[in-house]
Amino acid sequence: MNADDEQLMRGRVYGRDHDDPDPGPLPHRRYAVLVGGPLDGLLLDITGWRPEEVDDGVALSTELSRWPGGRAFYDPRPGEPRPPGGPGVVCRLHFSGDTP
């Protein structure tokens, strides 16, 4: 991914259509920011997720990994603080690997 692609992805929500005129976050939603790896800078909508679900991490489909069409794994870091619930970015999930 080049610098232009990286800038284009920052602040976008994972899973929103890439030609959506407003692919950014919505008010009253909760997000995790994805850190590192092929989805770095994207936001993942975790509205309605229980804390245990966030703690389990996620495997997200992506065409941007080493294996296009594979999955990128993102997990919370143990002990990383999370602000109290509310809208906006409430946690970070860090890249931990990918798979075909």
BAKOL-884413 format. One record per residue: x, y, z of N, C-alpha, C in turn. Coordinates in nm, 3 decimals, decimal comma. Atoms other than C-alpha are relative to their C-alpha. Layout:
// BAKOL-884413
+---------+---------+---------+---------+---------+---------+---------+---------+---------+
:     npx :     npy :     npz :    capx :    capy :    capz :     cpx :     cpy :     cpz :
+---------+---------+---------+---------+---------+---------+---------+---------+---------+
:       X :       Y :       Z :       X :       Y :       Z :       X :       Y :       Z :
...
+---------+---------+---------+---------+---------+---------+---------+---------+---------+
END
This chain:
// BAKOL-884413
+---------+---------+---------+---------+---------+---------+---------+---------+---------+
:     npx :     npy :     npz :    capx :    capy :    capz :     cpx :     cpy :     cpz :
+---------+---------+---------+---------+---------+---------+---------+---------+---------+
:   0,086 :  -0,116 :   0,000 :   0,000 :   0,000 :   0,000 :   0,091 :   0,123 :   0,000 :
:  -0,082 :  -0,121 :   0,005 :   0,141 :   0,340 :  -0,090 :  -0,058 :   0,106 :   0,094 :
:   0,041 :  -0,105 :  -0,093 :   0,112 :   0,665 :   0,107 :  -0,138 :   0,056 :  -0,033 :
:   0,133 :  -0,050 :   0,037 :  -0,193 :   0,782 :  -0,092 :  -0,109 :  -0,095 :   0,046 :
:   0,097 :   0,099 :  -0,046 :  -0,376 :   0,455 :  -0,015 :  -0,018 :   0,008 :   0,151 :
:   0,007 :  -0,008 :  -0,145 :  -0,288 :   0,487 :   0,354 :  -0,081 :   0,121 :   0,045 :
:   0,075 :  -0,120 :  -0,035 :  -0,423 :   0,843 :   0,371 :  -0,148 :  -0,018 :  -0,028 :
:   0,139 :   0,024 :   0,039 :  -0,742 :   0,736 :   0,192 :  -0,072 :  -0,085 :   0,104 :
:   0,063 :   0,092 :  -0,094 :  -0,807 :   0,460 :   0,451 :  -0,017 :   0,059 :   0,139 :
:   0,007 :  -0,053 :  -0,136 :  -0,748 :   0,665 :   0,769 :  -0,138 :   0,061 :   0,028 :
:   0,129 :  -0,054 :  -0,041 :  -1,070 :   0,744 :   0,953 :  -0,119 :  -0,067 :  -0,065 :
:   0,110 :   0,073 :   0,063 :  -1,277 :   0,504 :   0,742 :  -0,043 :  -0,114 :   0,092 :
:   0,053 :   0,110 :  -0,080 :  -1,495 :   0,238 :   0,897 :   0,011 :  -0,129 :  -0,082 :
:  -0,014 :   0,131 :   0,064 :  -1,409 :  -0,123 :   0,813 :  -0,139 :  -0,050 :  -0,041 :
:   0,126 :   0,056 :   0,048 :  -1,685 :  -0,278 :   0,601 :  -0,089 :   0,099 :  -0,072 :
:   0,079 :  -0,100 :   0,073 :  -1,827 :   0,050 :   0,471 :   0,049 :   0,002 :  -0,145 :
:  -0,033 :  -0,001 :   0,142 :  -1,834 :   0,076 :   0,092 :   0,107 :   0,104 :  -0,030 :
:  -0,110 :  -0,092 :   0,026 :  -1,515 :   0,234 :  -0,042 :  -0,043 :   0,123 :  -0,079 :
:   0,043 :  -0,122 :   0,069 :  -1,711 :   0,472 :  -0,268 :  -0,114 :   0,071 :   0,073 :
:   0,097 :  -0,071 :  -0,082 :  -1,949 :   0,576 :   0,009 :   0,047 :   0,145 :   0,013 :
:  -0,044 :  -0,140 :  -0,009 :  -1,944 :   0,958 :   0,005 :   0,042 :   0,041 :   0,141 :
:  -0,040 :  -0,029 :  -0,137 :  -1,908 :   0,957 :   0,386 :   0,031 :  -0,131 :   0,072 :
:  -0,033 :   0,131 :  -0,059 :  -1,725 :   0,637 :   0,492 :   0,052 :   0,008 :   0,143 :
:  -0,052 :  -0,019 :  -0,134 :  -1,629 :   0,781 :   0,829 :  -0,096 :  -0,046 :   0,108 :
:   0,081 :   0,044 :  -0,113 :  -1,765 :   0,714 :   1,176 :  -0,131 :   0,076 :   0,012 :
:   0,131 :  -0,060 :  -0,022 :  -2,124 :   0,786 :   1,272 :  -0,015 :   0,037 :   0,148 :
:   0,022 :  -0,036 :  -0,141 :  -2,235 :   0,966 :   1,589 :  -0,078 :  -0,111 :   0,071 :
:   0,071 :   0,096 :  -0,085 :  -2,364 :   0,748 :   1,871 :   0,041 :  -0,145 :  -0,027 :
:  -0,054 :   0,135 :   0,021 :  -2,158 :   0,446 :   1,755 :   0,130 :  -0,011 :   0,077 :
:  -0,127 :   0,025 :  -0,069 :  -1,860 :   0,286 :   1,930 :   0,095 :  -0,069 :  -0,096 :
:  -0,099 :   0,051 :   0,093 :  -1,539 :   0,204 :   1,747 :   0,128 :  -0,043 :   0,070 :
:  -0,137 :   0,036 :  -0,034 :  -1,208 :   0,026 :   1,791 :   0,085 :   0,045 :  -0,117 :
:  -0,092 :  -0,036 :   0,108 :  -0,919 :   0,170 :   1,594 :   0,094 :  -0,118 :  -0,022 :
:  -0,089 :   0,110 :   0,035 :  -0,714 :  -0,095 :   1,411 :   0,141 :   0,055 :  -0,016 :
:  -0,137 :  -0,051 :  -0,005 :  -0,341 :  -0,051 :   1,469 :   0,094 :  -0,102 :  -0,063 :
:  -0,099 :   0,086 :   0,066 :  -0,074 :  -0,195 :   1,240 :  -0,065 :  -0,090 :  -0,104 :
:   0,051 :   0,095 :   0,098 :  -0,107 :  -0,453 :   0,965 :  -0,069 :   0,065 :  -0,118 :
:   0,058 :  -0,050 :   0,125 :  -0,302 :  -0,418 :   0,643 :  -0,119 :   0,094 :   0,018 :
:   0,119 :  -0,084 :  -0,022 :  -0,602 :  -0,240 :   0,800 :   0,030 :   0,117 :   0,093 :
:  -0,044 :  -0,106 :  -0,089 :  -0,401 :   0,015 :   0,999 :  -0,077 :   0,130 :  -0,025 :
:   0,070 :  -0,128 :   0,009 :  -0,602 :   0,329 :   1,072 :  -0,149 :  -0,011 :  -0,023 :
:   0,144 :   0,016 :   0,017 :  -0,944 :   0,184 :   0,994 :  -0,068 :  -0,010 :   0,136 :
:   0,080 :   0,014 :  -0,121 :  -1,219 :   0,193 :   1,255 :  -0,091 :  -0,121 :  -0,016 :
:   0,090 :   0,116 :  -0,002 :  -1,416 :  -0,120 :   1,347 :  -0,118 :   0,034 :   0,089 :
:   0,120 :  -0,031 :  -0,076 :  -1,774 :  -0,063 :   1,458 :  -0,025 :  -0,114 :   0,100 :
:   0,022 :   0,100 :  -0,105 :  -1,811 :  -0,245 :   1,792 :  -0,122 :   0,036 :   0,084 :
:   0,123 :  -0,038 :  -0,070 :  -2,144 :  -0,092 :   1,891 :  -0,077 :  -0,128 :   0,036 :
:   0,077 :   0,115 :  -0,045 :  -2,335 :  -0,348 :   2,096 :   0,084 :  -0,121 :   0,039 :
:  -0,086 :   0,112 :  -0,040 :  -2,033 :  -0,575 :   2,157 :   0,016 :   0,000 :   0,151 :
:  -0,031 :   0,015 :  -0,142 :  -1,985 :  -0,708 :   2,508 :   0,152 :   0,009 :   0,018 :
:  -0,146 :  -0,010 :  -0,022 :  -1,640 :  -0,647 :   2,667 :   0,073 :  -0,131 :  -0,033 :
:  -0,066 :   0,129 :   0,029 :  -1,563 :  -1,022 :   2,636 :   0,021 :  -0,019 :  -0,150 :
:  -0,013 :   0,014 :   0,146 :  -1,624 :  -1,007 :   2,261 :   0,117 :   0,083 :  -0,051 :
:  -0,114 :  -0,083 :   0,038 :  -1,375 :  -0,722 :   2,226 :   0,129 :  -0,068 :   0,046 :
:  -0,118 :   0,067 :  -0,053 :  -1,129 :  -0,913 :   2,447 :   0,043 :  -0,120 :  -0,083 :
:  -0,033 :   0,116 :   0,084 :  -1,148 :  -1,212 :   2,211 :   0,074 :   0,038 :  -0,127 :
:  -0,063 :  -0,044 :   0,124 :  -1,016 :  -1,003 :   1,922 :  -0,085 :  -0,039 :  -0,120 :
:   0,077 :   0,024 :   0,122 :  -1,127 :  -1,033 :   1,560 :   0,089 :  -0,050 :  -0,112 :
:  -0,064 :   0,041 :   0,125 :  -1,034 :  -1,196 :   1,230 :  -0,081 :   0,066 :  -0,112 :
:   0,072 :  -0,080 :   0,099 :  -1,126 :  -0,954 :   0,951 :   0,044 :  -0,034 :  -0,142 :
:  -0,030 :   0,026 :   0,141 :  -1,148 :  -1,037 :   0,581 :   0,062 :   0,123 :  -0,063 :
:  -0,063 :  -0,111 :   0,069 :  -0,921 :  -0,825 :   0,366 :   0,070 :  -0,046 :  -0,127 :
:  -0,076 :   0,022 :   0,124 :  -0,776 :  -0,808 :   0,018 :   0,140 :   0,058 :   0,013 :
:  -0,126 :  -0,072 :  -0,016 :  -0,480 :  -0,613 :   0,160 :   0,107 :  -0,077 :   0,076 :
:  -0,098 :   0,076 :  -0,076 :  -0,302 :  -0,888 :   0,355 :   0,097 :  -0,070 :  -0,095 :
:  -0,092 :   0,079 :   0,082 :  -0,022 :  -1,114 :   0,235 :  -0,076 :  -0,095 :  -0,090 :
:   0,085 :   0,092 :   0,075 :  -0,300 :  -1,343 :   0,115 :  -0,132 :   0,072 :  -0,033 :
:   0,125 :  -0,067 :   0,035 :  -0,567 :  -1,142 :  -0,071 :  -0,120 :  -0,092 :   0,019 :
:   0,117 :   0,081 :  -0,032 :  -0,905 :  -1,265 :   0,046 :   0,016 :  -0,075 :   0,131 :
:  -0,025 :   0,066 :  -0,128 :  -0,750 :  -1,387 :   0,371 :  -0,057 :   0,081 :   0,115 :
:   0,047 :  -0,069 :  -0,119 :  -0,804 :  -1,266 :   0,724 :   0,119 :   0,059 :   0,076 :
:  -0,098 :  -0,067 :  -0,085 :  -0,609 :  -1,022 :   0,941 :  -0,052 :  -0,007 :   0,143 :
:   0,038 :   0,013 :  -0,141 :  -0,613 :  -1,082 :   1,318 :   0,038 :   0,127 :   0,077 :
:  -0,021 :  -0,118 :  -0,085 :  -0,649 :  -0,789 :   1,559 :  -0,047 :  -0,034 :   0,141 :
:   0,028 :   0,032 :  -0,139 :  -0,638 :  -0,823 :   1,938 :   0,030 :   0,121 :   0,089 :
:  -0,035 :  -0,106 :  -0,096 :  -0,643 :  -0,588 :   2,238 :   0,131 :  -0,036 :   0,068 :
:  -0,121 :   0,025 :  -0,079 :  -0,321 :  -0,550 :   2,434 :  -0,043 :  -0,014 :   0,145 :
:   0,037 :   0,017 :  -0,141 :  -0,350 :  -0,684 :   2,787 :   0,037 :   0,123 :   0,082 :
:  -0,024 :  -0,113 :  -0,089 :  -0,381 :  -0,405 :   3,041 :  -0,013 :   0,137 :  -0,063 :
:   0,017 :  -0,131 :   0,063 :  -0,436 :  -0,132 :   2,784 :  -0,133 :   0,058 :   0,046 :
:   0,125 :  -0,055 :  -0,053 :  -0,694 :   0,102 :   2,939 :  -0,100 :   0,032 :  -0,110 :
:   0,110 :  -0,039 :   0,089 :  -1,030 :   0,163 :   2,777 :  -0,082 :   0,106 :   0,070 :
:   0,086 :  -0,100 :  -0,064 :  -1,231 :   0,475 :   2,838 :  -0,138 :  -0,059 :   0,026 :
:   0,135 :   0,050 :  -0,025 :  -1,579 :   0,425 :   2,982 :  -0,085 :   0,004 :  -0,127 :
:   0,087 :   0,010 :   0,117 :  -1,853 :   0,335 :   2,736 :  -0,057 :   0,135 :  -0,041 :
:   0,052 :  -0,122 :   0,057 :  -1,990 :   0,601 :   2,513 :   0,036 :   0,001 :  -0,146 :
:  -0,030 :  -0,002 :   0,143 :  -1,976 :   0,699 :   2,147 :   0,144 :   0,040 :  -0,026 :
:  -0,134 :  -0,034 :   0,043 :  -1,651 :   0,740 :   1,959 :   0,094 :  -0,119 :   0,009 :
:  -0,101 :   0,106 :  -0,009 :  -1,326 :   0,542 :   1,969 :   0,018 :  -0,036 :   0,147 :
:  -0,007 :   0,042 :  -0,139 :  -1,325 :   0,337 :   2,287 :   0,114 :  -0,097 :   0,029 :
:  -0,113 :   0,089 :  -0,024 :  -1,030 :   0,100 :   2,235 :   0,082 :  -0,014 :  -0,127 :
:  -0,085 :   0,028 :   0,114 :  -0,749 :  -0,010 :   2,007 :   0,018 :  -0,150 :  -0,010 :
:  -0,029 :   0,140 :   0,026 :  -0,700 :  -0,351 :   1,849 :   0,125 :  -0,002 :  -0,086 :
:  -0,132 :   0,002 :   0,063 :  -0,346 :  -0,438 :   1,739 :   0,014 :  -0,123 :  -0,090 :
:  -0,025 :   0,107 :   0,095 :  -0,244 :  -0,648 :   1,439 :   0,085 :  -0,108 :   0,064 :
:  -0,078 :   0,111 :  -0,057 :  -0,123 :  -0,993 :   1,544 :   0,034 :  -0,107 :  -0,101 :
:  -0,034 :   0,096 :   0,103 :  -0,095 :  -1,178 :   1,212 :  -0,111 :  -0,012 :  -0,101 :
:   0,104 :   0,023 :   0,100 :  -0,283 :  -1,295 :   0,909 :   0,008 :  -0,143 :  -0,051 :
:   0,010 :   0,137 :   0,048 :  -0,388 :  -1,615 :   0,738 :  -0,075 :  -0,001 :  -0,134 :
:   0,073 :   0,008 :   0,128 :  -0,508 :  -1,725 :   0,392 :  -0,148 :  -0,022 :   0,020 :
+---------+---------+---------+---------+---------+---------+---------+---------+---------+
END
